[in-house]
Amino acid sequence: GVTQGVTLNSTFTLTLSQNGGALSGTYGLSGTLDDGTSTVQIVGTGTASGTIATGNNPSVNITIKTNGCPNHGSAFSGAYDSTNHRITMTGPVDMLRDDCTVALSYATTIILNR
């Protein structure tokens, strides 16, 4: 994605476990930020937690938190497609400064296939 003239090119990995209506897991992000003049390597890991409702095509809500800034969370929301066994969620992928404030935010859609 591109925001404020800076391109994010990365791989995002999300691993989730379900216990009833509770979801928990981990995420990883690695790639580059490029403003056309310089390229910076990025890497991040953290936790994921959330909920999944009951019924057909239930809503799914997940918050990811980076290990380096545990008080900052990025919320993703969407639904589980029961027919195609797929979760589609939207939310921000935030690039954080050393003080844990948001430097750049990329609107993202995540699709998880089972």
DSSP file (Angstrom, degrees, kcal/mol; ACC not computed):
  #  RESIDUE AA STRUCTURE BP1 BP2  ACC     N-H-->O    O-->H-N    N-H-->O    O-->H-N    TCO  KAPPA ALPHA  PHI   PSI    X-CA   Y-CA   Z-CA
    1    1 A G              0   0    0      0, 0.0     7,-3.3     0, 0.0     2,-0.4   0.000 360.0 360.0 360.0 168.6    0.0    0.0    0.0
    2    2 A V  E     +A    7   0A   0      5,-0.2     2,-0.3     3,-0.0     5,-0.2  -0.995 360.0 166.4-129.8 134.2    0.9    3.7   -0.2
    3    3 A T  E >  S-A    6   0A   0      3,-1.9     3,-2.4    -2,-0.4   103,-0.1  -0.981  72.7  -4.8-144.8 137.3    0.3    6.4    2.3
    4    4 A Q  T 3  S-     0   0    0     -2,-0.3     3,-0.1     1,-0.3    -1,-0.0   0.811 129.3 -58.1  50.5  34.7    1.8    9.9    2.4
    5    5 A G  T 3  S+     0   0    0      1,-0.2     2,-0.5    31,-0.0    -1,-0.3   0.567 112.2 119.0  76.8   9.2    4.0    9.0   -0.6
    6    6 A V  E <   -A    3   0A   0     -3,-2.4    -3,-1.9    30,-0.1     2,-0.4  -0.939  54.6-144.4-113.1 125.0    5.6    6.0    1.3
    7    7 A T  E     -AB   2  34A   0     27,-3.0    27,-2.0    -2,-0.5     2,-0.6  -0.736   5.1-154.9 -91.5 131.0    5.1    2.5   -0.2
    8    8 A L  E     + B   0  33A   0     -7,-3.3     2,-0.5    -2,-0.4    25,-0.2  -0.927  14.6 176.5-102.4 122.5    4.8   -0.5    2.2
    9    9 A N  E     + B   0  32A   0     23,-2.4    23,-2.5    -2,-0.6     2,-0.3  -0.948  28.3 133.8-125.0 108.3    5.9   -3.8    0.6
   10   10 A S  E     - B   0  31A   0     -2,-0.5     2,-0.5    21,-0.2    21,-0.2  -0.933  54.2-118.5-151.6 167.8    5.6   -6.5    3.2
   11   11 A T  E     - B   0  30A   0     19,-2.8    19,-1.9    -2,-0.3     2,-0.5  -0.972  27.3-162.8-111.9 128.2    4.6  -10.0    4.2
   12   12 A F  E     - B   0  29A   0     -2,-0.5     2,-0.5    17,-0.2    17,-0.2  -0.959   4.0-168.8-115.1 125.0    2.0  -10.2    7.0
   13   13 A T  E     - B   0  28A   0     15,-2.9    15,-2.2    -2,-0.5     2,-0.4  -0.957   4.2-176.7-117.0 130.0    1.6  -13.5    8.8
   14   14 A L  E     - B   0  27A   0     -2,-0.5     2,-0.5    13,-0.2    13,-0.2  -0.992   5.1-172.3-129.9 125.5   -1.3  -14.1   11.2
   15   15 A T  E     - B   0  26A   0     11,-2.6    11,-1.6    -2,-0.4     2,-0.4  -0.978  13.1-176.4-118.2 123.5   -1.8  -17.3   13.2
   16   16 A L  E     - B   0  25A   0     -2,-0.5     2,-0.3     9,-0.2     9,-0.2  -0.921  14.9-164.8-124.0 145.7   -5.0  -17.7   15.2
   17   17 A S  E     - B   0  24A   0      7,-2.9     7,-2.1    -2,-0.4     2,-0.4  -0.945  14.9-145.4-120.6 148.8   -6.5  -20.2   17.6
   18   18 A Q  E     + B   0  23A   0     -2,-0.3     2,-0.4     5,-0.2     5,-0.2  -0.953  18.9 176.2-119.3 133.7  -10.1  -20.4   18.6
   19   19 A N  E >  S- B   0  22A   0      3,-2.7     3,-1.9    -2,-0.4     2,-0.4  -0.852  71.9 -58.6-131.5  95.4  -11.6  -21.4   21.9
   20   20 A G  T 3  S-     0   0    0     -2,-0.4    -1,-0.0     1,-0.3    31,-0.0  -0.559 121.5 -16.3  65.7-123.6  -15.3  -21.0   21.7
   21   21 A G  T 3  S+     0   0    0     -2,-0.4    31,-2.1    -3,-0.1     2,-0.4   0.381 119.5  96.6 -92.3   3.0  -15.9  -17.3   20.9
   22   22 A A  E <   -BC  19  51A   0     -3,-1.9    -3,-2.7    29,-0.2     2,-0.4  -0.778  53.3-165.5-100.1 138.4  -12.4  -16.2   21.8
   23   23 A L  E     +BC  18  50A   0     27,-2.6    27,-2.3    -2,-0.4     2,-0.3  -0.945  13.8 165.5-117.8 141.1   -9.5  -15.8   19.3
   24   24 A S  E     +BC  17  49A   0     -7,-2.1    -7,-2.9    -2,-0.4     2,-0.3  -0.988  14.5 107.4-150.1 156.0   -5.8  -15.6   20.2
   25   25 A G  E     -BC  16  48A   0     23,-2.1    23,-2.3    -2,-0.3     2,-0.3  -0.976  50.2 -78.0 170.7-156.0   -2.5  -15.8   18.4
   26   26 A T  E     -BC  15  47A   0    -11,-1.6   -11,-2.6    -2,-0.3     2,-0.3  -0.897  25.1-157.1-136.5 162.1    0.5  -14.0   17.0
   27   27 A Y  E     -BC  14  46A   0     19,-1.9    19,-1.7    -2,-0.3     2,-0.3  -0.959   1.9-164.7-137.8 160.1    1.4  -11.9   14.0
   28   28 A G  E     -BC  13  45A   0    -15,-2.2   -15,-2.9    -2,-0.3     2,-0.4  -0.994   1.8-170.8-142.6 146.0    4.6  -11.0   12.1
   29   29 A L  E     +BC  12  44A   0     15,-2.8    15,-2.5    -2,-0.3     2,-0.3  -0.998  11.1 165.5-137.3 130.3    5.4   -8.4    9.6
   30   30 A S  E     +BC  11  43A   0    -19,-1.9   -19,-2.8    -2,-0.4     2,-0.3  -0.995  27.6  81.7-145.3 143.3    8.5   -8.0    7.5
   31   31 A G  E     -BC  10  42A   0     11,-2.2    11,-2.6    -2,-0.3     2,-0.3  -0.952  63.5 -61.4 166.5-145.7    9.3   -5.9    4.5
   32   32 A T  E     -BC   9  41A   0    -23,-2.5   -23,-2.4    -2,-0.3     2,-0.4  -0.957  17.3-146.4-138.9 154.9   10.3   -2.4    3.4
   33   33 A L  E     -BC   8  40A   0      7,-2.3     7,-2.8    -2,-0.3     2,-0.4  -0.982  24.6-174.6-114.2 134.0    9.1    1.2    3.4
   34   34 A D  E     -BC   7  39A   0    -27,-2.0   -27,-3.0    -2,-0.4     5,-0.2  -0.982  22.0-179.8-137.1 122.2   10.2    3.2    0.4
   35   35 A D        -     0   0    0      3,-1.8     4,-0.1    -2,-0.4    -1,-0.1   0.246  62.5 -98.3-101.7  12.2    9.7    6.9   -0.2
   36   36 A G  S    S+     0   0    0      2,-0.3     3,-0.1   -29,-0.1   -30,-0.1   0.170 120.0  54.7  92.0 -17.7   11.3    7.0   -3.6
   37   37 A T  S    S+     0   0    0      1,-0.4     2,-0.3     0, 0.0    -1,-0.1   0.719 115.5  14.9-111.6 -42.9   14.6    8.2   -2.2
   38   38 A S        -     0   0    0      2,-0.0    -3,-1.8     0, 0.0     2,-0.4  -0.961  60.8-144.6-137.5 155.0   15.4    5.7    0.4
   39   39 A T  E     -C   34   0A   0     -2,-0.3     2,-0.4    -5,-0.2    -5,-0.2  -0.968  13.8-165.3-120.7 133.8   14.3    2.2    1.5
   40   40 A V  E     -C   33   0A   0     -7,-2.8    -7,-2.3    -2,-0.4     2,-0.2  -0.969  18.7-128.2-121.7 132.5   14.1    1.1    5.1
   41   41 A Q  E     -C   32   0A   0     -2,-0.4     2,-0.3    -9,-0.2    -9,-0.3  -0.566  28.3-166.6 -74.0 140.5   13.7   -2.5    6.3
   42   42 A I  E     +C   31   0A   0    -11,-2.6   -11,-2.2    -2,-0.2     2,-0.3  -0.955  13.5 170.2-128.0 150.5   10.9   -3.1    8.7
   43   43 A V  E     +C   30   0A   0     -2,-0.3     2,-0.3   -13,-0.2   -13,-0.2  -0.962   5.1 165.5-154.8 141.8   10.1   -6.0   11.0
   44   44 A G  E     -C   29   0A   0    -15,-2.5   -15,-2.8    -2,-0.3     2,-0.3  -0.988  10.1-174.9-157.5 150.3    7.5   -6.5   13.8
   45   45 A T  E     +C   28   0A   0     -2,-0.3    22,-2.6   -17,-0.2    23,-0.4  -0.950  20.6 130.2-140.0 160.4    5.9   -9.2   15.9
   46   46 A G  E     -CD  27  66A   0    -19,-1.7   -19,-1.9    -2,-0.3     2,-0.2  -0.968  46.0 -60.6 179.5-163.6    3.2   -9.2   18.4
   47   47 A T  E     -CD  26  65A   0     18,-2.2    18,-2.4    -2,-0.3     2,-0.4  -0.680  28.3-155.9-107.7 158.1    0.0  -10.7   19.7
   48   48 A A  E     +CD  25  64A   0    -23,-2.3   -23,-2.1    -2,-0.2     2,-0.3  -0.999  18.6 165.6-131.3 135.6   -3.5  -11.0   18.3
   49   49 A S  E     +CD  24  63A   0     14,-2.0    14,-3.2    -2,-0.4     2,-0.3  -0.993  14.6 112.5-147.5 151.5   -6.7  -11.4   20.4
   50   50 A G  E     -CD  23  62A   0    -27,-2.3   -27,-2.6    -2,-0.3     2,-0.3  -0.958  46.2 -82.9 177.2-158.7  -10.4  -11.0   19.6
   51   51 A T  E     -CD  22  61A   0     10,-2.3    10,-2.5    -2,-0.3     2,-0.4  -0.947  12.7-156.7-139.0 155.1  -13.8  -12.6   19.2
   52   52 A I  E     - D   0  60A   0    -31,-2.1     8,-0.2    -2,-0.3    27,-0.0  -0.997  23.4-136.6-131.1 130.8  -15.9  -14.5   16.8
   53   53 A A        -     0   0    0      6,-2.4     2,-0.2    -2,-0.4     4,-0.0  -0.122  24.4-103.8 -75.4 177.4  -19.7  -14.4   17.1
   54   54 A T  S    S+     0   0    0      3,-0.1     5,-0.2     2,-0.0    -1,-0.1  -0.540  72.6  43.0 -97.3 167.7  -21.9  -17.5   16.7
   55   55 A G  S    S-     0   0    0     -2,-0.2     2,-0.3     3,-0.1    -2,-0.0  -0.335  98.1 -27.4  97.4-176.4  -24.1  -18.4   13.7
   56   56 A N  S    S+     0   0    0      1,-0.2    25,-0.1    -2,-0.1    -2,-0.0  -0.581 128.1   0.1 -76.2 136.4  -23.7  -18.4   10.0
   57   57 A N  S    S-     0   0    0     -2,-0.3    -1,-0.2     1,-0.1    24,-0.1   0.923  91.7-165.4  52.0  54.1  -21.3  -15.8    8.6
   58   58 A P        -     0   0    0      0, 0.0    22,-2.8     0, 0.0    -1,-0.1  -0.265  21.6-101.4 -71.3 155.1  -20.4  -14.4   12.1
   59   59 A S  E     - E   0  79A   0     20,-0.2    -6,-2.4    -5,-0.2     2,-0.4  -0.439  33.4-155.5 -71.4 149.4  -18.6  -11.2   12.8
   60   60 A V  E     -DE  52  78A   0     18,-2.4    18,-2.3    -8,-0.2     2,-0.4  -0.997  11.2-177.2-130.1 131.8  -14.9  -11.3   13.6
   61   61 A N  E     +DE  51  77A   0    -10,-2.5   -10,-2.3    -2,-0.4     2,-0.4  -0.995   6.5 174.4-132.4 127.6  -13.0   -8.7   15.6
   62   62 A I  E     -DE  50  76A   0     14,-2.7    14,-3.6    -2,-0.4     2,-0.5  -0.990  16.1-159.2-134.5 139.8   -9.3   -8.8   16.3
   63   63 A T  E     -DE  49  75A   0    -14,-3.2   -14,-2.0    -2,-0.4     2,-0.4  -0.982  11.2-157.8-116.1 129.3   -6.8   -6.4   17.9
   64   64 A I  E     -DE  48  74A   0     10,-2.5    10,-2.4    -2,-0.5     2,-0.4  -0.877   7.4-170.2-106.2 141.9   -3.1   -6.8   17.2
   65   65 A K  E     -DE  47  73A   0    -18,-2.4   -18,-2.2    -2,-0.4     2,-0.2  -0.997  19.0-129.4-131.8 131.3   -0.5   -5.4   19.5
   66   66 A T  E >   -DE  46  69A   0      6,-0.6     3,-0.6     3,-0.5   -20,-0.3  -0.507  17.4-127.3 -78.4 147.4    3.2   -5.1   18.8
   67   67 A N  T 3  S+     0   0    0    -22,-2.6   -21,-0.1     1,-0.2    -1,-0.1   0.849 109.5  51.6 -61.0 -34.4    5.7   -6.5   21.4
   68   68 A G  T 3  S+     0   0    0    -23,-0.4    -1,-0.2     1,-0.3   -22,-0.1   0.707 121.8  29.1 -77.9 -20.2    7.5   -3.1   21.4
   69   69 A C  E X   +E   66   0A   0     -3,-0.6     3,-2.0     3,-0.1    -3,-0.5  -0.571  67.2 169.0-137.6  70.3    4.4   -1.0   22.1
   70   70 A P  E 3  S+     0   0A   0      0, 0.0    -1,-0.1     0, 0.0    -3,-0.1   0.647  74.5  61.1 -66.2 -14.2    1.9   -3.2   24.0
   71   71 A N  E 3  S+     0   0A   0     -6,-0.0     2,-0.5     2,-0.0    -6,-0.0   0.562  90.9  79.8 -87.5  -7.3   -0.4   -0.2   24.8
   72   72 A H  E <   -     0   0A   0     -3,-2.0    -6,-0.6    -6,-0.2     2,-0.4  -0.880  62.6-177.7-101.0 127.1   -1.0    0.5   21.1
   73   73 A G  E     -E   65   0A   0     -2,-0.5     2,-0.5    -8,-0.2    -8,-0.2  -0.956  19.8-150.8-124.6 144.8   -3.6   -1.7   19.4
   74   74 A S  E     -E   64   0A   0    -10,-2.4   -10,-2.5    -2,-0.4     2,-0.5  -0.967  20.4-145.0-112.0 123.0   -4.8   -1.9   15.8
   75   75 A A  E     -E   63   0A   0     -2,-0.5     2,-0.4   -12,-0.2   -12,-0.2  -0.753  14.7-172.5 -96.4 129.4   -8.4   -3.1   15.5
   76   76 A F  E     -E   62   0A   0    -14,-3.6   -14,-2.7    -2,-0.5     2,-0.3  -0.942   6.7-177.3-115.4 139.1   -9.5   -5.3   12.5
   77   77 A S  E     +EF  61  90A   0     13,-2.2    13,-2.5    -2,-0.4     2,-0.3  -0.980  22.0 107.4-137.9 151.6  -13.2   -6.2   11.9
   78   78 A G  E     -EF  60  89A   0    -18,-2.3   -18,-2.4    -2,-0.3     2,-0.3  -0.876  51.2 -82.0 178.5-145.8  -15.0   -8.3    9.4
   79   79 A A  E     -EF  59  88A   0      9,-1.8     9,-2.2   -20,-0.3     2,-0.5  -0.979  23.7-115.3-150.2 158.4  -16.8  -11.6    9.1
   80   80 A Y  E     - F   0  87A   0    -22,-2.8     2,-1.0    -2,-0.3     7,-0.3  -0.873  25.3-142.5 -95.8 125.8  -16.4  -15.3    8.6
   81   81 A D  E  >> - F   0  86A   0      5,-3.8     4,-1.4    -2,-0.5     5,-1.3  -0.793  13.3-167.2 -89.4 101.7  -17.8  -16.6    5.3
   82   82 A S  T  45S+     0   0    0     -2,-1.0    -1,-0.2     1,-0.2     5,-0.0   0.828  82.9  52.5 -62.8 -34.0  -19.2  -20.0    6.3
   83   83 A T  T  45S+     0   0    0      1,-0.2    -1,-0.2    -3,-0.1    -2,-0.0   0.930 121.7  28.6 -68.4 -46.1  -19.7  -21.1    2.7
   84   84 A N  T  45S-     0   0    0      2,-0.1    30,-0.3    -3,-0.0    -2,-0.2   0.409 101.8-125.9 -97.9   0.7  -16.1  -20.4    1.5
   85   85 A H  T  <5 +     0   0    0     -4,-1.4    29,-2.2     1,-0.2     2,-0.4   0.947  64.6 133.8  54.0  54.8  -14.4  -20.9    4.9
   86   86 A R  E   < -FG  81 113A   0     -5,-1.3    -5,-3.8    27,-0.2     2,-0.5  -0.997  49.2-148.8-140.0 138.2  -12.8  -17.5    4.7
   87   87 A I  E     -FG  80 112A   0     25,-2.5    25,-3.0    -2,-0.4     2,-0.5  -0.928  14.6-171.0-103.5 128.4  -12.3  -14.6    7.1
   88   88 A T  E     +FG  79 111A   0     -9,-2.2    -9,-1.8    -2,-0.5     2,-0.3  -0.986  13.6 168.2-120.0 123.8  -12.2  -11.1    5.6
   89   89 A M  E     -FG  78 110A   0     21,-2.7    21,-3.1    -2,-0.5     2,-0.3  -0.960  20.0-154.2-134.2 150.0  -11.2   -8.2    7.8
   90   90 A T  E     +FG  77 109A   0    -13,-2.5   -13,-2.2    -2,-0.3    19,-0.2  -0.933  33.3 119.4-121.8 150.7  -10.2   -4.6    7.4
   91   91 A G  E     - G   0 108A   0     17,-2.1    17,-2.6    -2,-0.3     2,-0.3  -0.961  56.3 -65.7 174.1 178.9   -8.1   -2.4    9.7
   92   92 A P  E     - G   0 107A   0      0, 0.0     2,-0.7     0, 0.0    15,-0.2  -0.667  22.0-152.7 -92.5 141.3   -4.9   -0.4    9.9
   93   93 A V  E     - G   0 106A   0     13,-2.6    13,-2.4    -2,-0.3     2,-0.4  -0.954  30.3-158.0-102.6 110.0   -1.3   -1.6    9.7
   94   94 A D  E     - G   0 105A   0     -2,-0.7     2,-0.6    11,-0.2    11,-0.2  -0.732  16.6-149.8 -97.6 135.6    0.4    1.1   11.7
   95   95 A M  E     - G   0 104A   0      9,-3.3     8,-3.2    -2,-0.4     9,-1.5  -0.922  27.8-153.1 -97.7 120.4    4.1    2.0   11.5
   96   96 A L  E     - G   0 102A   0     -2,-0.6     6,-0.2     6,-0.2     2,-0.1  -0.698   7.5-131.7-103.1 146.9    5.1    3.2   14.9
   97   97 A R    >   -     0   0    0      4,-3.0     3,-2.0    -2,-0.3    -1,-0.1  -0.294  42.4 -92.6 -78.8 173.5    7.8    5.6   16.1
   98   98 A D  T 3  S+     0   0    0      1,-0.3    -1,-0.1     2,-0.1    -2,-0.0   0.801 129.8  54.7 -58.5 -29.6   10.2    4.8   19.0
   99   99 A D  T 3  S-     0   0    0      2,-0.1    -1,-0.3   -30,-0.0     3,-0.1   0.299 120.4-111.0 -89.6  11.0    7.7    6.6   21.3
  100  100 A C  S <  S+     0   0    0     -3,-2.0     2,-0.2     1,-0.3    -2,-0.1   0.577  74.1 134.1  72.8  13.3    4.9    4.3   20.1
  101  101 A T        -     0   0    0      1,-0.1    -4,-3.0   -29,-0.0     2,-0.5  -0.622  66.8 -95.8 -86.2 156.4    3.0    7.0   18.2
  102  102 A V  E     +G   96   0A   0     -6,-0.2    -6,-0.2    -2,-0.2     3,-0.1  -0.589  40.9 173.3 -78.0 122.0    1.7    6.3   14.7
  103  103 A A  E    S+     0   0A   0     -8,-3.2     2,-0.3    -2,-0.5    -7,-0.2   0.848  73.6   3.4 -89.8 -44.5    4.1    7.5   12.0
  104  104 A L  E     -G   95   0A   0     -9,-1.5    -9,-3.3     2,-0.0     2,-0.4  -0.990  63.5-159.4-142.3 146.6    2.2    6.0    9.0
  105  105 A S  E     -G   94   0A   0     -2,-0.3     2,-0.5   -11,-0.2   -11,-0.2  -0.993   3.8-161.7-133.5 128.4   -1.0    4.0    8.8
  106  106 A Y  E     -G   93   0A   0    -13,-2.4   -13,-2.6    -2,-0.4     2,-0.3  -0.935  19.3-133.0-112.5 118.1   -2.0    1.7    5.9
  107  107 A A  E     -G   92   0A   0     -2,-0.5     2,-0.4   -15,-0.2   -17,-0.0  -0.551  39.0-175.2 -67.4 128.6   -5.6    0.7    5.4
  108  108 A T  E     -G   91   0A   0    -17,-2.6   -17,-2.1    -2,-0.3     2,-0.5  -0.959  28.8-152.3-135.6 144.0   -5.5   -3.0    4.9
  109  109 A T  E     -G   90   0A   0     -2,-0.4     2,-0.5   -19,-0.2   -19,-0.2  -0.981  17.2-162.5-113.2 127.7   -7.8   -5.9    4.0
  110  110 A I  E     -G   89   0A   0    -21,-3.1   -21,-2.7    -2,-0.5     2,-0.5  -0.928   3.5-168.0-110.6 130.8   -6.8   -9.3    5.3
  111  111 A I  E     -G   88   0A   0     -2,-0.5     2,-0.5   -23,-0.2   -23,-0.2  -0.977   2.2-169.1-120.4 120.3   -8.2  -12.5    3.9
  112  112 A L  E     -G   87   0A   0    -25,-3.0   -25,-2.5    -2,-0.5     2,-0.4  -0.939   5.4-160.9-110.7 121.8   -7.6  -15.8    5.7
  113  113 A N  E      G   86   0A   0     -2,-0.5   -27,-0.2   -27,-0.2   -28,-0.1  -0.808 360.0 360.0-101.2 142.6   -8.6  -19.0    4.0
  114  114 A R              0   0    0    -29,-2.2   -28,-0.1    -2,-0.4    -1,-0.1   0.419 360.0 360.0 -97.2 360.0   -9.1  -22.2    5.8
